[in-house]
Amino acid sequence: MASIESRLSELGLEIPAVVAPVAAYVPAVVSGNLVFTAGQLPMVDGALAATGKVGSTVDPDHAKSLAATCALNALAAVESVIGSLDRVTRVVKVVGFVASAPDFTGQPGVINGASELLGEIFGDVGAHARSAVGVTVLPLDSPVEVELVVEFA
């Protein structure tokens, strides 16, 4: 068993199947030694796990767990184009979008769900630059969306 697979197993996690695109794009592309993922929604078994605005109809703690789901979906997209997550040498950047109620300012805490998960999986390799952006609405009324840039060998 590969080391990332072992770590995922220790954490009780599985990389899901790649989420089918909901529009005209591909889940991930390779450029040089980088993988850029499309924005990933918190899809579970082909369905959106929640809808609504964080700080209104979606609790921030729930949104944080949804951001982790987005990160797992992004890792599935990465794996689909490089074959194995053991090839990841660095999580370079995480961009997270949070569909927010007008007075909600806790976007960084929500996107910590993705960041913390990547740290648990990859250790120091998972430390990354990040943006956490509040937006009015996301596709399919998703509360969160996460995209990754990773380096691989």
Phi and psi in radians as a Rosetta constraint file:
Dihedral C 1 N 2 CA 2 C 2 CIRCULARHARMONIC -1.231 0.35
Dihedral N 2 CA 2 C 2 N 3 CIRCULARHARMONIC 2.766 0.35
Dihedral C 2 N 3 CA 3 C 3 CIRCULARHARMONIC -1.117 0.35
Dihedral N 3 CA 3 C 3 N 4 CIRCULARHARMONIC -0.708 0.35
Dihedral C 3 N 4 CA 4 C 4 CIRCULARHARMONIC -1.193 0.35
Dihedral N 4 CA 4 C 4 N 5 CIRCULARHARMONIC -0.675 0.35
Dihedral C 4 N 5 CA 5 C 5 CIRCULARHARMONIC -1.049 0.35
Dihedral N 5 CA 5 C 5 N 6 CIRCULARHARMONIC -0.723 0.35
Dihedral C 5 N 6 CA 6 C 6 CIRCULARHARMONIC -1.099 0.35
Dihedral N 6 CA 6 C 6 N 7 CIRCULARHARMONIC -0.769 0.35
Dihedral C 6 N 7 CA 7 C 7 CIRCULARHARMONIC -1.105 0.35
Dihedral N 7 CA 7 C 7 N 8 CIRCULARHARMONIC -0.754 0.35
Dihedral C 7 N 8 CA 8 C 8 CIRCULARHARMONIC -1.039 0.35
Dihedral N 8 CA 8 C 8 N 9 CIRCULARHARMONIC -0.749 0.35
Dihedral C 8 N 9 CA 9 C 9 CIRCULARHARMONIC -1.086 0.35
Dihedral N 9 CA 9 C 9 N 10 CIRCULARHARMONIC -0.760 0.35
Dihedral C 9 N 10 CA 10 C 10 CIRCULARHARMONIC -1.018 0.35
Dihedral N 10 CA 10 C 10 N 11 CIRCULARHARMONIC -0.641 0.35
Dihedral C 10 N 11 CA 11 C 11 CIRCULARHARMONIC -1.464 0.35
Dihedral N 11 CA 11 C 11 N 12 CIRCULARHARMONIC -0.077 0.35
Dihedral C 11 N 12 CA 12 C 12 CIRCULARHARMONIC 1.272 0.35
Dihedral N 12 CA 12 C 12 N 13 CIRCULARHARMONIC 0.504 0.35
Dihedral C 12 N 13 CA 13 C 13 CIRCULARHARMONIC -1.994 0.35
Dihedral N 13 CA 13 C 13 N 14 CIRCULARHARMONIC 2.699 0.35
Dihedral C 13 N 14 CA 14 C 14 CIRCULARHARMONIC -2.311 0.35
Dihedral N 14 CA 14 C 14 N 15 CIRCULARHARMONIC 2.517 0.35
Dihedral C 14 N 15 CA 15 C 15 CIRCULARHARMONIC -1.349 0.35
Dihedral N 15 CA 15 C 15 N 16 CIRCULARHARMONIC 2.161 0.35
Dihedral C 15 N 16 CA 16 C 16 CIRCULARHARMONIC -1.325 0.35
Dihedral N 16 CA 16 C 16 N 17 CIRCULARHARMONIC 3.044 0.35
Dihedral C 16 N 17 CA 17 C 17 CIRCULARHARMONIC -1.128 0.35
Dihedral N 17 CA 17 C 17 N 18 CIRCULARHARMONIC 2.668 0.35
Dihedral C 17 N 18 CA 18 C 18 CIRCULARHARMONIC -1.103 0.35
Dihedral N 18 CA 18 C 18 N 19 CIRCULARHARMONIC 2.311 0.35
Dihedral C 18 N 19 CA 19 C 19 CIRCULARHARMONIC -1.271 0.35
Dihedral N 19 CA 19 C 19 N 20 CIRCULARHARMONIC 2.274 0.35
Dihedral C 19 N 20 CA 20 C 20 CIRCULARHARMONIC -1.148 0.35
Dihedral N 20 CA 20 C 20 N 21 CIRCULARHARMONIC 2.399 0.35
Dihedral C 20 N 21 CA 21 C 21 CIRCULARHARMONIC -1.023 0.35
Dihedral N 21 CA 21 C 21 N 22 CIRCULARHARMONIC 2.526 0.35
Dihedral C 21 N 22 CA 22 C 22 CIRCULARHARMONIC -1.717 0.35
Dihedral N 22 CA 22 C 22 N 23 CIRCULARHARMONIC 0.090 0.35
Dihedral C 22 N 23 CA 23 C 23 CIRCULARHARMONIC -2.735 0.35
Dihedral N 23 CA 23 C 23 N 24 CIRCULARHARMONIC -2.771 0.35
Dihedral C 23 N 24 CA 24 C 24 CIRCULARHARMONIC -1.561 0.35
Dihedral N 24 CA 24 C 24 N 25 CIRCULARHARMONIC 1.395 0.35
Dihedral C 24 N 25 CA 25 C 25 CIRCULARHARMONIC -2.795 0.35
Dihedral N 25 CA 25 C 25 N 26 CIRCULARHARMONIC 3.014 0.35
Dihedral C 25 N 26 CA 26 C 26 CIRCULARHARMONIC -1.951 0.35
Dihedral N 26 CA 26 C 26 N 27 CIRCULARHARMONIC 2.707 0.35
Dihedral C 26 N 27 CA 27 C 27 CIRCULARHARMONIC -1.112 0.35
Dihedral N 27 CA 27 C 27 N 28 CIRCULARHARMONIC -0.549 0.35
Dihedral C 27 N 28 CA 28 C 28 CIRCULARHARMONIC -2.789 0.35
Dihedral N 28 CA 28 C 28 N 29 CIRCULARHARMONIC 2.638 0.35
Dihedral C 28 N 29 CA 29 C 29 CIRCULARHARMONIC -2.311 0.35
Dihedral N 29 CA 29 C 29 N 30 CIRCULARHARMONIC 2.626 0.35
Dihedral C 29 N 30 CA 30 C 30 CIRCULARHARMONIC -1.815 0.35
Dihedral N 30 CA 30 C 30 N 31 CIRCULARHARMONIC 2.341 0.35
Dihedral C 30 N 31 CA 31 C 31 CIRCULARHARMONIC -2.370 0.35
Dihedral N 31 CA 31 C 31 N 32 CIRCULARHARMONIC 1.956 0.35
Dihedral C 31 N 32 CA 32 C 32 CIRCULARHARMONIC 1.099 0.35
Dihedral N 32 CA 32 C 32 N 33 CIRCULARHARMONIC -2.165 0.35
Dihedral C 32 N 33 CA 33 C 33 CIRCULARHARMONIC -1.869 0.35
Dihedral N 33 CA 33 C 33 N 34 CIRCULARHARMONIC 0.448 0.35
Dihedral C 33 N 34 CA 34 C 34 CIRCULARHARMONIC -2.069 0.35
Dihedral N 34 CA 34 C 34 N 35 CIRCULARHARMONIC 2.560 0.35
Dihedral C 34 N 35 CA 35 C 35 CIRCULARHARMONIC -2.004 0.35
Dihedral N 35 CA 35 C 35 N 36 CIRCULARHARMONIC 2.262 0.35
Dihedral C 35 N 36 CA 36 C 36 CIRCULARHARMONIC -1.936 0.35
Dihedral N 36 CA 36 C 36 N 37 CIRCULARHARMONIC 2.137 0.35
Dihedral C 36 N 37 CA 37 C 37 CIRCULARHARMONIC -1.636 0.35
Dihedral N 37 CA 37 C 37 N 38 CIRCULARHARMONIC 2.685 0.35
Dihedral C 37 N 38 CA 38 C 38 CIRCULARHARMONIC -1.210 0.35
Dihedral N 38 CA 38 C 38 N 39 CIRCULARHARMONIC 2.813 0.35
Dihedral C 38 N 39 CA 39 C 39 CIRCULARHARMONIC -1.049 0.35
Dihedral N 39 CA 39 C 39 N 40 CIRCULARHARMONIC 2.320 0.35
Dihedral C 39 N 40 CA 40 C 40 CIRCULARHARMONIC -1.943 0.35
Dihedral N 40 CA 40 C 40 N 41 CIRCULARHARMONIC 2.302 0.35
Dihedral C 40 N 41 CA 41 C 41 CIRCULARHARMONIC -1.597 0.35
Dihedral N 41 CA 41 C 41 N 42 CIRCULARHARMONIC 2.895 0.35
Dihedral C 41 N 42 CA 42 C 42 CIRCULARHARMONIC -1.389 0.35
Dihedral N 42 CA 42 C 42 N 43 CIRCULARHARMONIC 1.165 0.35
Dihedral C 42 N 43 CA 43 C 43 CIRCULARHARMONIC -1.497 0.35
Dihedral N 43 CA 43 C 43 N 44 CIRCULARHARMONIC 2.389 0.35
Dihedral C 43 N 44 CA 44 C 44 CIRCULARHARMONIC -2.304 0.35
Dihedral N 44 CA 44 C 44 N 45 CIRCULARHARMONIC 2.112 0.35
Dihedral C 44 N 45 CA 45 C 45 CIRCULARHARMONIC 0.909 0.35
Dihedral N 45 CA 45 C 45 N 46 CIRCULARHARMONIC 0.719 0.35
Dihedral C 45 N 46 CA 46 C 46 CIRCULARHARMONIC 1.446 0.35
Dihedral N 46 CA 46 C 46 N 47 CIRCULARHARMONIC 0.046 0.35
Dihedral C 46 N 47 CA 47 C 47 CIRCULARHARMONIC -2.225 0.35
Dihedral N 47 CA 47 C 47 N 48 CIRCULARHARMONIC 2.571 0.35
Dihedral C 47 N 48 CA 48 C 48 CIRCULARHARMONIC -1.173 0.35
Dihedral N 48 CA 48 C 48 N 49 CIRCULARHARMONIC 2.239 0.35
Dihedral C 48 N 49 CA 49 C 49 CIRCULARHARMONIC -1.252 0.35
Dihedral N 49 CA 49 C 49 N 50 CIRCULARHARMONIC -0.412 0.35
Dihedral C 49 N 50 CA 50 C 50 CIRCULARHARMONIC -2.835 0.35
Dihedral N 50 CA 50 C 50 N 51 CIRCULARHARMONIC 2.817 0.35
Dihedral C 50 N 51 CA 51 C 51 CIRCULARHARMONIC -2.346 0.35
Dihedral N 51 CA 51 C 51 N 52 CIRCULARHARMONIC 2.820 0.35
Dihedral C 51 N 52 CA 52 C 52 CIRCULARHARMONIC 2.074 0.35
Dihedral N 52 CA 52 C 52 N 53 CIRCULARHARMONIC -3.017 0.35
Dihedral C 52 N 53 CA 53 C 53 CIRCULARHARMONIC -1.839 0.35
Dihedral N 53 CA 53 C 53 N 54 CIRCULARHARMONIC 2.330 0.35
Dihedral C 53 N 54 CA 54 C 54 CIRCULARHARMONIC -1.259 0.35
Dihedral N 54 CA 54 C 54 N 55 CIRCULARHARMONIC 2.357 0.35
Dihedral C 54 N 55 CA 55 C 55 CIRCULARHARMONIC 1.571 0.35
Dihedral N 55 CA 55 C 55 N 56 CIRCULARHARMONIC -0.043 0.35
Dihedral C 55 N 56 CA 56 C 56 CIRCULARHARMONIC -2.229 0.35
Dihedral N 56 CA 56 C 56 N 57 CIRCULARHARMONIC -1.440 0.35
Dihedral C 56 N 57 CA 57 C 57 CIRCULARHARMONIC -1.651 0.35
Dihedral N 57 CA 57 C 57 N 58 CIRCULARHARMONIC -0.192 0.35
Dihedral C 57 N 58 CA 58 C 58 CIRCULARHARMONIC -2.118 0.35
Dihedral N 58 CA 58 C 58 N 59 CIRCULARHARMONIC 2.150 0.35
Dihedral C 58 N 59 CA 59 C 59 CIRCULARHARMONIC -1.143 0.35
Dihedral N 59 CA 59 C 59 N 60 CIRCULARHARMONIC 2.405 0.35
Dihedral C 59 N 60 CA 60 C 60 CIRCULARHARMONIC -0.987 0.35
Dihedral N 60 CA 60 C 60 N 61 CIRCULARHARMONIC -0.640 0.35
Dihedral C 60 N 61 CA 61 C 61 CIRCULARHARMONIC -1.161 0.35
Dihedral N 61 CA 61 C 61 N 62 CIRCULARHARMONIC -0.663 0.35
Dihedral C 61 N 62 CA 62 C 62 CIRCULARHARMONIC -1.152 0.35
Dihedral N 62 CA 62 C 62 N 63 CIRCULARHARMONIC -0.731 0.35
Dihedral C 62 N 63 CA 63 C 63 CIRCULARHARMONIC -1.073 0.35
Dihedral N 63 CA 63 C 63 N 64 CIRCULARHARMONIC -0.639 0.35
Dihedral C 63 N 64 CA 64 C 64 CIRCULARHARMONIC -1.058 0.35
Dihedral N 64 CA 64 C 64 N 65 CIRCULARHARMONIC -0.744 0.35
Dihedral C 64 N 65 CA 65 C 65 CIRCULARHARMONIC -1.193 0.35
Dihedral N 65 CA 65 C 65 N 66 CIRCULARHARMONIC -0.577 0.35
Dihedral C 65 N 66 CA 66 C 66 CIRCULARHARMONIC -1.153 0.35
Dihedral N 66 CA 66 C 66 N 67 CIRCULARHARMONIC -0.620 0.35
Dihedral C 66 N 67 CA 67 C 67 CIRCULARHARMONIC -1.118 0.35
Dihedral N 67 CA 67 C 67 N 68 CIRCULARHARMONIC -0.631 0.35
Dihedral C 67 N 68 CA 68 C 68 CIRCULARHARMONIC -1.129 0.35
Dihedral N 68 CA 68 C 68 N 69 CIRCULARHARMONIC -0.695 0.35
Dihedral C 68 N 69 CA 69 C 69 CIRCULARHARMONIC -1.068 0.35
Dihedral N 69 CA 69 C 69 N 70 CIRCULARHARMONIC -0.738 0.35
Dihedral C 69 N 70 CA 70 C 70 CIRCULARHARMONIC -1.021 0.35
Dihedral N 70 CA 70 C 70 N 71 CIRCULARHARMONIC -0.754 0.35
Dihedral C 70 N 71 CA 71 C 71 CIRCULARHARMONIC -1.104 0.35
Dihedral N 71 CA 71 C 71 N 72 CIRCULARHARMONIC -0.714 0.35
Dihedral C 71 N 72 CA 72 C 72 CIRCULARHARMONIC -1.086 0.35
Dihedral N 72 CA 72 C 72 N 73 CIRCULARHARMONIC -0.703 0.35
Dihedral C 72 N 73 CA 73 C 73 CIRCULARHARMONIC -1.137 0.35
Dihedral N 73 CA 73 C 73 N 74 CIRCULARHARMONIC -0.656 0.35
Dihedral C 73 N 74 CA 74 C 74 CIRCULARHARMONIC -1.141 0.35
Dihedral N 74 CA 74 C 74 N 75 CIRCULARHARMONIC -0.693 0.35
Dihedral C 74 N 75 CA 75 C 75 CIRCULARHARMONIC -1.127 0.35
Dihedral N 75 CA 75 C 75 N 76 CIRCULARHARMONIC -0.604 0.35
Dihedral C 75 N 76 CA 76 C 76 CIRCULARHARMONIC -1.072 0.35
Dihedral N 76 CA 76 C 76 N 77 CIRCULARHARMONIC -0.728 0.35
Dihedral C 76 N 77 CA 77 C 77 CIRCULARHARMONIC -1.133 0.35
Dihedral N 77 CA 77 C 77 N 78 CIRCULARHARMONIC -0.720 0.35
Dihedral C 77 N 78 CA 78 C 78 CIRCULARHARMONIC -1.052 0.35
Dihedral N 78 CA 78 C 78 N 79 CIRCULARHARMONIC -0.889 0.35
Dihedral C 78 N 79 CA 79 C 79 CIRCULARHARMONIC -1.017 0.35
Dihedral N 79 CA 79 C 79 N 80 CIRCULARHARMONIC -0.615 0.35
Dihedral C 79 N 80 CA 80 C 80 CIRCULARHARMONIC -1.132 0.35
Dihedral N 80 CA 80 C 80 N 81 CIRCULARHARMONIC -0.436 0.35
Dihedral C 80 N 81 CA 81 C 81 CIRCULARHARMONIC -1.825 0.35
Dihedral N 81 CA 81 C 81 N 82 CIRCULARHARMONIC -0.278 0.35
Dihedral C 81 N 82 CA 82 C 82 CIRCULARHARMONIC -2.049 0.35
Dihedral N 82 CA 82 C 82 N 83 CIRCULARHARMONIC -0.080 0.35
Dihedral C 82 N 83 CA 83 C 83 CIRCULARHARMONIC 1.575 0.35
Dihedral N 83 CA 83 C 83 N 84 CIRCULARHARMONIC -0.667 0.35
Dihedral C 83 N 84 CA 84 C 84 CIRCULARHARMONIC -2.654 0.35
Dihedral N 84 CA 84 C 84 N 85 CIRCULARHARMONIC 2.388 0.35
Dihedral C 84 N 85 CA 85 C 85 CIRCULARHARMONIC -1.229 0.35
Dihedral N 85 CA 85 C 85 N 86 CIRCULARHARMONIC -0.239 0.35
Dihedral C 85 N 86 CA 86 C 86 CIRCULARHARMONIC -1.145 0.35
Dihedral N 86 CA 86 C 86 N 87 CIRCULARHARMONIC -0.279 0.35
Dihedral C 86 N 87 CA 87 C 87 CIRCULARHARMONIC -1.408 0.35
Dihedral N 87 CA 87 C 87 N 88 CIRCULARHARMONIC -0.217 0.35
Dihedral C 87 N 88 CA 88 C 88 CIRCULARHARMONIC -1.200 0.35
Dihedral N 88 CA 88 C 88 N 89 CIRCULARHARMONIC 2.178 0.35
Dihedral C 88 N 89 CA 89 C 89 CIRCULARHARMONIC -1.844 0.35
Dihedral N 89 CA 89 C 89 N 90 CIRCULARHARMONIC -0.244 0.35
Dihedral C 89 N 90 CA 90 C 90 CIRCULARHARMONIC -2.939 0.35
Dihedral N 90 CA 90 C 90 N 91 CIRCULARHARMONIC 2.312 0.35
Dihedral C 90 N 91 CA 91 C 91 CIRCULARHARMONIC -1.505 0.35
Dihedral N 91 CA 91 C 91 N 92 CIRCULARHARMONIC 1.973 0.35
Dihedral C 91 N 92 CA 92 C 92 CIRCULARHARMONIC -1.484 0.35
Dihedral N 92 CA 92 C 92 N 93 CIRCULARHARMONIC -0.835 0.35
Dihedral C 92 N 93 CA 93 C 93 CIRCULARHARMONIC -2.616 0.35
Dihedral N 93 CA 93 C 93 N 94 CIRCULARHARMONIC 2.464 0.35
Dihedral C 93 N 94 CA 94 C 94 CIRCULARHARMONIC -2.112 0.35
Dihedral N 94 CA 94 C 94 N 95 CIRCULARHARMONIC 2.283 0.35
Dihedral C 94 N 95 CA 95 C 95 CIRCULARHARMONIC -2.081 0.35
Dihedral N 95 CA 95 C 95 N 96 CIRCULARHARMONIC 2.159 0.35
Dihedral C 95 N 96 CA 96 C 96 CIRCULARHARMONIC -2.134 0.35
Dihedral N 96 CA 96 C 96 N 97 CIRCULARHARMONIC 2.415 0.35
Dihedral C 96 N 97 CA 97 C 97 CIRCULARHARMONIC -2.045 0.35
Dihedral N 97 CA 97 C 97 N 98 CIRCULARHARMONIC 2.368 0.35
Dihedral C 97 N 98 CA 98 C 98 CIRCULARHARMONIC -2.174 0.35
Dihedral N 98 CA 98 C 98 N 99 CIRCULARHARMONIC 2.051 0.35
Dihedral C 98 N 99 CA 99 C 99 CIRCULARHARMONIC -1.253 0.35
Dihedral N 99 CA 99 C 99 N 100 CIRCULARHARMONIC 1.957 0.35
Dihedral C 99 N 100 CA 100 C 100 CIRCULARHARMONIC -2.052 0.35
Dihedral N 100 CA 100 C 100 N 101 CIRCULARHARMONIC 2.507 0.35
Dihedral C 100 N 101 CA 101 C 101 CIRCULARHARMONIC -1.079 0.35
Dihedral N 101 CA 101 C 101 N 102 CIRCULARHARMONIC 2.664 0.35
Dihedral C 101 N 102 CA 102 C 102 CIRCULARHARMONIC -0.949 0.35
Dihedral N 102 CA 102 C 102 N 103 CIRCULARHARMONIC -0.558 0.35
Dihedral C 102 N 103 CA 103 C 103 CIRCULARHARMONIC -1.751 0.35
Dihedral N 103 CA 103 C 103 N 104 CIRCULARHARMONIC 0.133 0.35
Dihedral C 103 N 104 CA 104 C 104 CIRCULARHARMONIC -1.476 0.35
Dihedral N 104 CA 104 C 104 N 105 CIRCULARHARMONIC 2.217 0.35
Dihedral C 104 N 105 CA 105 C 105 CIRCULARHARMONIC -2.185 0.35
Dihedral N 105 CA 105 C 105 N 106 CIRCULARHARMONIC 0.303 0.35
Dihedral C 105 N 106 CA 106 C 106 CIRCULARHARMONIC -1.702 0.35
Dihedral N 106 CA 106 C 106 N 107 CIRCULARHARMONIC 0.513 0.35
Dihedral C 106 N 107 CA 107 C 107 CIRCULARHARMONIC -0.961 0.35
Dihedral N 107 CA 107 C 107 N 108 CIRCULARHARMONIC -0.753 0.35
Dihedral C 107 N 108 CA 108 C 108 CIRCULARHARMONIC -1.019 0.35
Dihedral N 108 CA 108 C 108 N 109 CIRCULARHARMONIC -0.691 0.35
Dihedral C 108 N 109 CA 109 C 109 CIRCULARHARMONIC -1.135 0.35
Dihedral N 109 CA 109 C 109 N 110 CIRCULARHARMONIC -0.635 0.35
Dihedral C 109 N 110 CA 110 C 110 CIRCULARHARMONIC -1.136 0.35
Dihedral N 110 CA 110 C 110 N 111 CIRCULARHARMONIC -0.855 0.35
Dihedral C 110 N 111 CA 111 C 111 CIRCULARHARMONIC -1.241 0.35
Dihedral N 111 CA 111 C 111 N 112 CIRCULARHARMONIC -0.266 0.35
Dihedral C 111 N 112 CA 112 C 112 CIRCULARHARMONIC -0.989 0.35
Dihedral N 112 CA 112 C 112 N 113 CIRCULARHARMONIC -0.444 0.35
Dihedral C 112 N 113 CA 113 C 113 CIRCULARHARMONIC -1.003 0.35
Dihedral N 113 CA 113 C 113 N 114 CIRCULARHARMONIC -0.745 0.35
Dihedral C 113 N 114 CA 114 C 114 CIRCULARHARMONIC -1.274 0.35
Dihedral N 114 CA 114 C 114 N 115 CIRCULARHARMONIC -0.823 0.35
Dihedral C 114 N 115 CA 115 C 115 CIRCULARHARMONIC -1.077 0.35
Dihedral N 115 CA 115 C 115 N 116 CIRCULARHARMONIC -0.805 0.35
Dihedral C 115 N 116 CA 116 C 116 CIRCULARHARMONIC -1.125 0.35
Dihedral N 116 CA 116 C 116 N 117 CIRCULARHARMONIC -0.687 0.35
Dihedral C 116 N 117 CA 117 C 117 CIRCULARHARMONIC -1.092 0.35
Dihedral N 117 CA 117 C 117 N 118 CIRCULARHARMONIC -0.779 0.35
Dihedral C 117 N 118 CA 118 C 118 CIRCULARHARMONIC -1.084 0.35
Dihedral N 118 CA 118 C 118 N 119 CIRCULARHARMONIC -0.651 0.35
Dihedral C 118 N 119 CA 119 C 119 CIRCULARHARMONIC -1.135 0.35
Dihedral N 119 CA 119 C 119 N 120 CIRCULARHARMONIC -0.722 0.35
Dihedral C 119 N 120 CA 120 C 120 CIRCULARHARMONIC -1.117 0.35
Dihedral N 120 CA 120 C 120 N 121 CIRCULARHARMONIC -0.663 0.35
Dihedral C 120 N 121 CA 121 C 121 CIRCULARHARMONIC -1.338 0.35
Dihedral N 121 CA 121 C 121 N 122 CIRCULARHARMONIC -0.839 0.35
Dihedral C 121 N 122 CA 122 C 122 CIRCULARHARMONIC -1.818 0.35
Dihedral N 122 CA 122 C 122 N 123 CIRCULARHARMONIC -0.118 0.35
Dihedral C 122 N 123 CA 123 C 123 CIRCULARHARMONIC 1.108 0.35
Dihedral N 123 CA 123 C 123 N 124 CIRCULARHARMONIC -2.416 0.35
Dihedral C 123 N 124 CA 124 C 124 CIRCULARHARMONIC -1.035 0.35
Dihedral N 124 CA 124 C 124 N 125 CIRCULARHARMONIC -0.539 0.35
Dihedral C 124 N 125 CA 125 C 125 CIRCULARHARMONIC -1.099 0.35
Dihedral N 125 CA 125 C 125 N 126 CIRCULARHARMONIC -0.419 0.35
Dihedral C 125 N 126 CA 126 C 126 CIRCULARHARMONIC -1.474 0.35
Dihedral N 126 CA 126 C 126 N 127 CIRCULARHARMONIC -0.112 0.35
Dihedral C 126 N 127 CA 127 C 127 CIRCULARHARMONIC -1.208 0.35
Dihedral N 127 CA 127 C 127 N 128 CIRCULARHARMONIC 2.296 0.35
Dihedral C 127 N 128 CA 128 C 128 CIRCULARHARMONIC -2.548 0.35
Dihedral N 128 CA 128 C 128 N 129 CIRCULARHARMONIC 2.843 0.35
Dihedral C 128 N 129 CA 129 C 129 CIRCULARHARMONIC -1.366 0.35
Dihedral N 129 CA 129 C 129 N 130 CIRCULARHARMONIC 2.758 0.35
Dihedral C 129 N 130 CA 130 C 130 CIRCULARHARMONIC -2.725 0.35
Dihedral N 130 CA 130 C 130 N 131 CIRCULARHARMONIC 2.653 0.35
Dihedral C 130 N 131 CA 131 C 131 CIRCULARHARMONIC -2.205 0.35
Dihedral N 131 CA 131 C 131 N 132 CIRCULARHARMONIC 2.460 0.35
Dihedral C 131 N 132 CA 132 C 132 CIRCULARHARMONIC -2.257 0.35
Dihedral N 132 CA 132 C 132 N 133 CIRCULARHARMONIC 1.895 0.35
Dihedral C 132 N 133 CA 133 C 133 CIRCULARHARMONIC -2.028 0.35
Dihedral N 133 CA 133 C 133 N 134 CIRCULARHARMONIC 2.270 0.35
Dihedral C 133 N 134 CA 134 C 134 CIRCULARHARMONIC -1.498 0.35
Dihedral N 134 CA 134 C 134 N 135 CIRCULARHARMONIC 2.326 0.35
Dihedral C 134 N 135 CA 135 C 135 CIRCULARHARMONIC -2.319 0.35
Dihedral N 135 CA 135 C 135 N 136 CIRCULARHARMONIC 2.869 0.35
Dihedral C 135 N 136 CA 136 C 136 CIRCULARHARMONIC -1.282 0.35
Dihedral N 136 CA 136 C 136 N 137 CIRCULARHARMONIC -0.758 0.35
Dihedral C 136 N 137 CA 137 C 137 CIRCULARHARMONIC -2.678 0.35
Dihedral N 137 CA 137 C 137 N 138 CIRCULARHARMONIC 2.638 0.35
Dihedral C 137 N 138 CA 138 C 138 CIRCULARHARMONIC -2.144 0.35
Dihedral N 138 CA 138 C 138 N 139 CIRCULARHARMONIC 2.872 0.35
Dihedral C 138 N 139 CA 139 C 139 CIRCULARHARMONIC -0.917 0.35
Dihedral N 139 CA 139 C 139 N 140 CIRCULARHARMONIC 2.454 0.35
Dihedral C 139 N 140 CA 140 C 140 CIRCULARHARMONIC 1.055 0.35
Dihedral N 140 CA 140 C 140 N 141 CIRCULARHARMONIC 0.281 0.35
Dihedral C 140 N 141 CA 141 C 141 CIRCULARHARMONIC 1.146 0.35
Dihedral N 141 CA 141 C 141 N 142 CIRCULARHARMONIC 0.521 0.35
Dihedral C 141 N 142 CA 142 C 142 CIRCULARHARMONIC -1.141 0.35
Dihedral N 142 CA 142 C 142 N 143 CIRCULARHARMONIC 2.515 0.35
Dihedral C 142 N 143 CA 143 C 143 CIRCULARHARMONIC -1.323 0.35
Dihedral N 143 CA 143 C 143 N 144 CIRCULARHARMONIC -0.477 0.35
Dihedral C 143 N 144 CA 144 C 144 CIRCULARHARMONIC -2.499 0.35
Dihedral N 144 CA 144 C 144 N 145 CIRCULARHARMONIC 2.740 0.35
Dihedral C 144 N 145 CA 145 C 145 CIRCULARHARMONIC -2.586 0.35
Dihedral N 145 CA 145 C 145 N 146 CIRCULARHARMONIC 2.417 0.35
Dihedral C 145 N 146 CA 146 C 146 CIRCULARHARMONIC -2.337 0.35
Dihedral N 146 CA 146 C 146 N 147 CIRCULARHARMONIC 2.404 0.35
Dihedral C 146 N 147 CA 147 C 147 CIRCULARHARMONIC -2.215 0.35
Dihedral N 147 CA 147 C 147 N 148 CIRCULARHARMONIC 2.677 0.35
Dihedral C 147 N 148 CA 148 C 148 CIRCULARHARMONIC -2.194 0.35
Dihedral N 148 CA 148 C 148 N 149 CIRCULARHARMONIC 2.658 0.35
Dihedral C 148 N 149 CA 149 C 149 CIRCULARHARMONIC -2.163 0.35
Dihedral N 149 CA 149 C 149 N 150 CIRCULARHARMONIC 2.145 0.35
Dihedral C 149 N 150 CA 150 C 150 CIRCULARHARMONIC -2.206 0.35
Dihedral N 150 CA 150 C 150 N 151 CIRCULARHARMONIC 2.620 0.35
Dihedral C 150 N 151 CA 151 C 151 CIRCULARHARMONIC -1.748 0.35
Dihedral N 151 CA 151 C 151 N 152 CIRCULARHARMONIC 2.566 0.35
Dihedral C 151 N 152 CA 152 C 152 CIRCULARHARMONIC -2.509 0.35
Dihedral N 152 CA 152 C 152 N 153 CIRCULARHARMONIC 2.832 0.35
